[in-house]
Amino acid sequence: MDEKQAVAMFGALSQDTRLSIIRMLVVAGPTGMAAGAIAEAAGVSPSNISFHLKELERAGLVTAERESRSIIYAAAYDQLSGLIRFLMEDCCAGRPEICEPATALAAACCVPSAKESLQ
């Protein structure tokens, strides 16, 4: 990831509704959520949510897929991971032990829960 891509992503995330949407989609998992459900959960109008989702899609943070009459949005985990790696690239002036807590936490967040493993 280059600096220009990172700036676009951070710009998209610098708005509270969009940040909430990303967090919601990360929790929703790879199956994502319909735009209408996102609007309802975020407490904003469909036209407003559409604007925010387009901004997130333009920055590469979400994917959109048409499913019948709905558009399903999902977090772009590879791009989000790339953004985290971009932030951690030059971490801690060559002293990885300083970054260990942050990287361990990030790794733990991606481990499937026991419930998910059973499915």
Wavefront OBJ file of the C-alpha trace (Angstrom):
o trace
v 0.000 0.000 0.000
v 1.317 3.421 -0.837
v 0.847 6.671 1.049
v -1.779 7.977 -1.396
v -3.983 4.897 -0.814
v -3.555 5.190 2.957
v -4.531 8.868 2.897
v -7.687 8.059 0.899
v -8.624 5.352 3.395
v -7.971 7.536 6.414
v -9.978 10.319 4.762
v -12.931 7.979 4.313
v -12.651 6.811 7.922
v -12.383 10.334 9.325
v -16.163 10.748 9.429
v -18.082 9.258 12.370
v -20.873 7.593 10.359
v -18.399 5.925 7.994
v -16.235 4.742 10.870
v -19.343 3.237 12.502
v -20.271 1.525 9.225
v -16.817 -0.054 8.897
v -16.937 -1.306 12.464
v -20.411 -2.722 11.845
v -19.292 -4.486 8.674
v -16.206 -5.941 10.331
v -18.472 -7.495 12.964
v -20.920 -8.701 10.286
v -18.166 -10.785 8.714
v -17.575 -11.727 5.100
v -21.280 -12.178 4.349
v -21.754 -8.441 4.884
v -25.019 -6.567 5.234
v -27.649 -5.127 2.936
v -27.551 -1.357 2.517
v -31.001 -1.020 4.086
v -29.947 -2.941 7.182
v -26.840 -0.784 7.484
v -28.963 2.377 7.239
v -31.338 1.113 9.908
v -28.548 0.058 12.263
v -26.696 3.340 11.745
v -29.875 5.367 12.193
v -29.521 7.306 8.952
v -31.649 7.684 5.837
v -31.129 5.375 2.839
v -29.847 8.259 0.696
v -27.403 9.279 3.400
v -26.126 5.724 3.866
v -25.700 5.375 0.115
v -23.415 8.416 0.072
v -21.284 7.048 2.918
v -21.068 3.557 1.433
v -19.935 4.976 -1.912
v -17.175 6.908 -0.150
v -16.025 3.763 1.649
v -16.177 1.781 -1.582
v -14.216 4.460 -3.455
v -11.496 4.256 -0.794
v -11.397 0.465 -1.167
v -12.601 -0.263 2.358
v -15.821 -2.073 1.417
v -16.988 -4.290 -1.400
v -20.463 -4.193 -2.925
v -22.276 -7.065 -4.557
v -25.775 -7.070 -5.986
v -27.967 -9.818 -4.589
v -31.427 -9.766 -6.132
v -32.757 -6.285 -5.411
v -30.318 -5.557 -2.599
v -26.727 -4.451 -2.560
v -24.681 -6.313 0.023
v -21.712 -4.465 1.462
v -18.838 -6.205 3.215
v -15.645 -5.005 4.833
v -12.608 -5.350 2.569
v -10.513 -7.214 5.125
v -7.439 -7.376 2.890
v -7.456 -3.593 2.487
v -8.060 -3.009 6.199
v -5.181 -5.364 7.001
v -3.026 -3.502 4.504
v -3.828 -0.231 6.240
v -2.799 -1.685 9.591
v 0.418 -3.061 8.056
v 1.080 0.368 6.527
v 0.833 1.931 9.982
v 3.052 -0.717 11.572
v 5.665 -0.884 8.772
v 8.196 1.398 10.371
v 7.074 0.565 13.856
v 9.113 1.216 16.899
v 12.417 2.178 15.308
v 13.471 -1.416 14.696
v 12.454 -2.632 18.162
v 9.638 -5.133 17.463
v 9.106 -5.852 21.162
v 7.554 -2.398 21.491
v 4.959 -3.252 18.836
v 4.329 -6.764 20.172
v 1.187 -5.844 22.174
v -0.471 -4.210 19.150
v 0.387 -7.004 16.735
v -0.664 -9.711 19.211
v -3.996 -7.972 19.732
v -4.560 -7.672 15.985
v -3.789 -11.370 15.508
v -6.140 -12.361 18.347
v -8.991 -10.381 16.795
v -8.826 -12.503 13.666
v -8.964 -15.899 15.378
v -12.402 -17.467 14.844
v -14.406 -17.995 17.996
v -15.251 -21.530 19.082
v -18.833 -20.975 17.901
v -17.674 -19.992 14.402
v -15.317 -22.999 14.253
v -18.220 -25.375 14.828
v -20.198 -24.058 11.863
l 1 2 3 4 5 6 7 8 9 10 11 12 13 14 15 16 17 18 19 20 21 22 23 24 25 26 27 28 29 30 31 32 33 34 35 36 37 38 39 40 41 42 43 44 45 46 47 48 49 50 51 52 53 54 55 56 57 58 59 60 61 62 63 64 65 66 67 68 69 70 71 72 73 74 75 76 77 78 79 80 81 82 83 84 85 86 87 88 89 90 91 92 93 94 95 96 97 98 99 100 101 102 103 104 105 106 107 108 109 110 111 112 113 114 115 116 117 118 119
